[in-house]
Each structure stands twice: as structure tokens, then as C-alpha cells.
Amino acid sequence: MHSKILGPFQITVAMLLLCIAGPALALDGNELLRQVDKNMQPQSYEMYRKLINVEPDGKKKEFVLYTVKTGQDKMVALFISPASEEGRATLRLGDNMWLYIPNVGKPLRITSLQSVIGGIFNNSDILRLDYHFEYDAESISEQEETYQLELKAKSPSVAYDRLKMEIDKKSMLPTTIECYAVSGMLIKTLHYSKIQDFGDGLVRPSVLETDSPLHKGYRSVMLFAKVQKREFADEVFTLNYLSKVNELRK
Amino acid sequence: MNYENKASLGRGIKTGFCACLLLSCIVLVPPLLCAEDEFSFDLEEIEKKALQMRGYLEFRGEHMDINQGSVFTNLNLSDPDISTMDLIFGSIQLDGSYEQGISSLNWLLKAAAQQDTLGWSDMTDVYSAYLSVKPDPSVTLALGKQSYKWGKGYAWNPVGFINRPKDPNNPEEALEGYVTAETDFIKSYQTALQTAALTLAVLPVWEGINEDFGESNNVNVAAKLYLLYMDTDIDLILLTGNSRSNRFGLDFSTNLAPNFEIHGEAAYIPELEKVVLLEDNSSAVEQGAAFSTLLGIRYLSENDITSIVEYYYNGGGYSEDEMSRFYQLAETGLVQDPALGSTLLDKAREMSLKGYGRPQPGRQYLYSKFTQKEPFDILYFTPGITALVNLEDQSYSISPEGVYSGLTNWEFRLRFSLINGGKYTEYGEKVNSNKLELRVRYFF
């Protein structure tokens, strides 16, 4: 039996193939991510969300938000209930985030990891931009019914350094997302469910449930309603407009 | 019992067991399957109404130990011999708007009543009431009374030329506005300059209108140019008119890291008039340039502690010597022979109203507030501590507090304040040496 030793030419070819294959895999993952984003929401839209924090004893606290987004990185979320939070608005422009509280009267810069409502959801969950805008796909694997994407944040200002996303092959929608800190610690897990037809060809999950090993026994649920395409002027996404966001609602 | 019967019995047990299992599944599984259905989102909840009303009811109880013998106890209390003061305060705040097309009418009303050891007081006020028209998202025109919160500082705003003065311990409560005519233009760009917005406010001071702003029969103009440039908020601010001398300001705010924000303000008043007490206990109006600055940070640690620290240099404030002269005047007035009248005490009261008695009348201050969100997994509970230090006379107030908002639309705040300083220092001469306060708000 002869053992074959690779010559310099074969090694070079193999390395070249590896170099080409690596980005090709990443490209596929990123393309998949774009498809997921496209299926989840239009680029410019408005929607209503109800956030429910559930405590271990079953006690609930609910918040309702009106959200508008335009372009890749402009988003505003306005609290419309409960009364104690009504009128609060958070604005995101890329990595910049502000919180407007009616009684304080001026927008304050906030960070993505802070929570404006308490519980498991933080600002970046409330003002989440498209996944492909904030993350690069590092690896992709597949099982019979799902794809698994490993995503890495494009910048350190993104709330979660790494995501492990499970995507349903048939619907091309995410089912489970694990969110990790830079240290590798699992911060929370998001579970999407209840696919619903929101009209205008948008069929996507209407429930997002979150649990966290950091808050054992607590869970947060986000319900989506009236997710619809709508165009907004860029001027809506400015500090001066934050006190007027409610007037966008029809 | 033969084997057949045993087998039959076995089948019966098996069938019964399966039936029980199936029944258990029917009973137990549906709640699991329907876990998502325990939550509902009715579209009625998000229906928008033209008339919107909200507000809160507040109840506050306070207990204070009186700083007996202090300057402000003697100047401000009708009975300076009391050792403690208890106070019950109740208020209602109504906030509303009515929208019609591109117009909206907005208002903020307040009514409050207080009973304390020395007597009863009450007030009603229109904090704001204005008509706003938005022909386009980039243009807003407004007319009426509205409040201004210019500046980036939490505790102080030297560039807040048309803001109401705020109490650093309750900065969110300076809500009363001024009557203005205002225009707001916003423009967004896809460049390093992401946003430019110009706010122009015309603020008249006439009889019955904005009289507390400054000299009457003048029309003042305030302007603020906001820029979001390279991820930094920048405001250029100007006030001109004859009710107050001209003022120029600049502020900024930016994130040096996702969890680390820095902000600052600088204000320049070329001809600031300041009433000062002279050595012979007479007073004079000094005119001169005043430059004030504020520099602050906000930091969020990994364990969810938010720290806000601000340094404030008040260029228009009184020096330690000037404040000391005022305290000495008041004290001399107290021991003055009653036969000679109370000339010096009256003078001290007059000087208190003209500037020496205002909140933070000194030159240099440090403000720090530390809050931790939901420690020990106690959801909606935020303990914190606020410290306010007069850096020149080393006097201070320190206030630990706890805020709980776990019951929908209720907020509870328990706060204790320790107010301390030496003789002839700002916090050493306050009315109270400590205060225990419970505040309950119900939002509707």
C-alpha cells in the first residue's frame, strides 16, 4: 500500500479551496439571515406590541408599545399603556439610543442593555433592528427541518455578542434564538411561535417568549399586532419629534 | 382465576391505565399547549382616541427634624422654635391632548394642597396649555404656555435659559412653562451630520404674561440649534431680549462606550446682574461676565448600577465669603435689640429673596446618583442614593431611597435625606437637618 503525500501544488490548491469555501459558507448564512429579516417585517413599518412580564408566582405586568421603523437603523417605540408609562418613547438611530419621559421632558441617552420597563426585555429587544444589520453569520449547519446559524455581532455596541438562531426551513422564520454575552454566558433565549397572517403577504410569528437563566422563574412575552408596511419621513426619527410620536398613530 | 382471566384483567388494567393517561393528557396537556393563549392582545387596547387624558394622584407624607437656630429656620419659618415638622401633601396632575387633523391642543394642569405643622396651603396652576400645528413632520408651530427643558445636565442646566429652575433632588418636577410662540424645524441627512433642528421661541413679558421671567414690556427670543453630528448631540443656544441679559450656550452629549455617556454644558452671560451684600450690610447690583459649566457622566455597570456624576461651576453664584457675609447678617439681625426694630433681619430676608436664598446659590457643586435596578431579583424595585455637595463649604445632603413600581400604575418611593454642614455653610444653615418622605403615586 502506497501512502500519498500531498505536494506543494496540491496543498496550495487545497488552501485556496478552503479560502473560497469559507466566505461562501458565510455568504450563505448572511443570505439566509437577510431572508429571515425580510420574512419577519418590511423595512419600513409600524406595529403594536404587548409586553408581558410574568413573575414566578404568576403575577403579570403588561405594557403596550407603538413602534415605527424606517430604513436600516431608525426606530421609535412609544409606550401607550399602562398609564404610568404612557408617553415614554425610545428612539434608536444606529448605535445611538435615547429615552424620552414626558415629565422629565428631555431625551436622555441610554444604552442597549438597559431595561426601561424592568424584567427580562431590555432596550435592544424593544428597539431591535434587522438581524443582518447587526450580525454576521459565522457558521451554518442544518438538520432535517431546521437551519442553525451562529451569528457574531458586527460591533461591540450590539447588546448580545453572539446569537445561535434556529430557522424553520419551510417557513424560513426563526423559531429559537439563544443570546450570549462576550464571555460566552447565555443571557436569554427567545422562542418565536404562533405564525399569523398580518396581511399584505406578511406571515410571521405573532408571539415571542423570552426566558433567561439570569432571571430564573421569570419570563417575558411579546405579542405582535397590526404589523404593516408604512413609510415615514426621516424627521420622525429625531429627538425633537419624540414628544409627538403619538400623533403618527391612526 | 385462570391465565385467560388474568390476561383479561391485565388488559383491563392496561386499558384503564391508558385511559387514565389519556385523560391526564387531556386535562394536563391543553394548558401547556395553550400556554400562549393565556395572553391576549385586543385591538381595542390600541384604538386611538382624539381626546386623550392621563395623569396621577400623589400623596406624600414627610417628617423633618428642624435645624433649630439655623439661618433659614429663622428667616423662613413663622415659628422658628419648633423642633420637628410633619407634612401631608396631596396633588393631582392632569395631562391631556385633543387632536384634530394636523392640530392638537395640549395641557398639563396641577392642583395641590398641603397641611403641615404650621398651617395649610394650596395651589392650582396651568403648567402648560398650547395649540400645536404640524403641517409636515419637519415643521411644528406652537402657541401657548409650554415648558422648556433645554440642556443635557440631570441636576442643573446652566444653558436652560428659558427653563424653570429645578430642584436637583426632584429634577423632573419643574414642569411649569412660559407663554411662547414657537416654531420647530427638523431636517435629517444621510451624512456625518444626521440631524439638524432649529427651535425658535418668542417669549414676551407683559403685564399678566410671564411676569416672573424678567423685566416687563419686552419681547425676548430664545433659539436652540440641535445637531446630531458623528453620534454626538450638540445644542447651540441663545437668549436675547431685554427681560434678561443676552445669554449664549453650548451643550453636548455622546457615548464614549455603549454603557458610558458623557455630557456637558457651557453658558456665557456677558452682562449678568447680581445683587450682592456689601460689608456695611448695604446691597449693590454688580454687573459682569459670568461663565458657567457642567460636566457629567452616566455609566451603567455590568451589575446594573447606573451612576450619574455631575460637576457644576456656577459662574453667577456667590463665593463662600459672600454667602458667609449673608449668614452673618441674618444672625446679627436675630440678636439685634428688638427696640432697634428688625432692620438687619428684614435686610437678610430681602437678600434671601434676591438670590442668596435660591437653591444652590454657591459656586461649585458635585451631584452624584447611584441606582441599582432590581437587585436580588426583586422585580421593579430600584434602590438608589443621591448626594449633593457644595464643594466650597463642604456641606452636603445625602439621600438614600427605594422606588417600587411593581403594581400596575402605582409607584412608591421611600426616601431619607440627611442634610449636614458646618456653621455658615449652605446645608448647615438649611431649615431641616433631615427628612423622611414617603411618596405614593397612582397613575390613571
Interface residues (C-beta under 8 A of the other chain):
Chain A: Y48 K50 I52 N53 E55 K59 K61 E62 V64 Y66 I80 S81 P82 A83 S84 E86 G87 L93 G94 D95 N96 I101 P102 N103 V104 G105 K106 L108 R109 T111 S112 L113 Q114 S115 G118 G119 P156 S157 S193 K194 V207 E209 H215 Y218 V221 L223 F224 A225 K226 F232 A233 D234 E235 V236 F237 T238 L239 N240 Y241 K244 N246 E247 R249 K250
Chain B: E36 F39 S40 F41 L43 E45 I46 K48 Q52 R54 Y56 D95 S97 E99 S104 S132 K134 D136 P137 S138 T140 S147 Y148 K149 W150 G151 K152 Y154 P171 E172 E173 L175 D184 I186 K187 S188 Q194 T195 A197 T199 Y226 L228 D231 D233 S253 T254 N255 A257 P258 N259 E261 H263 R298 L300 T306 K373 E374 D377 L379 Y380 S405 G406 T408 N409 W410 E411 R441 F443 F444
